[in-house]
Amino acid sequence: MSDQELLELHKQHRVGQDKYTYFLLAVTASAIAFAVQKTDESIISWSLFPLGLAVVLWGISFYFGCKNLVWVQTSISANYGLLQLYKGVHPNQPDDPPMLEAAKAGIRSAVDSNINKAQFFAVWQFRLLLAGGFAFLCWHIIKMLIRTNAT
């Protein structure tokens, strides 16, 4: 596989991952807006607790999605610096070979750390979105039970 084909594959992968993250962010924001709309004329009661929990979980999911994007961008930036070091064009390129190897190792370590953080936030963004959906479903069932018992 040529360098150009590899670069194109990487770009497609990155675009797909970004679209997925933005999709989850949009779903989360829509879920929060829907929950707020559903309680437009409600009074505060204990039966709203699962709905409140859902909104909190979705809010944290949204935050984690934003943090994922930040760590992905940080990883890409660090990786770009590493590639500059390998090409010998980094603005702070060390002349001393041991210093160069230490710089490469340090940036590789930072890239790995950033990727792990991005992955953590991505996984929890999805899990919290689902947990919020489950809490919303529980609220909806409670609401149905209250209406059933009222008749």
Secondary structure, DSSP 8 states (H G I E B T S, - for coil): --HHHHHHHHHHHHHHHHHHHHHHHHHHHHHHHHHHHHTTT----GGGHHHHHHHHHHHHHHHHHHHHHHHHHHHHHHHHHHHHHHHT--TT--SSHHHHHHHHHHHHHHHHHHHHHHHHHHHHHHHHHHHHHHHHHHHHHHHHHHHHHH-
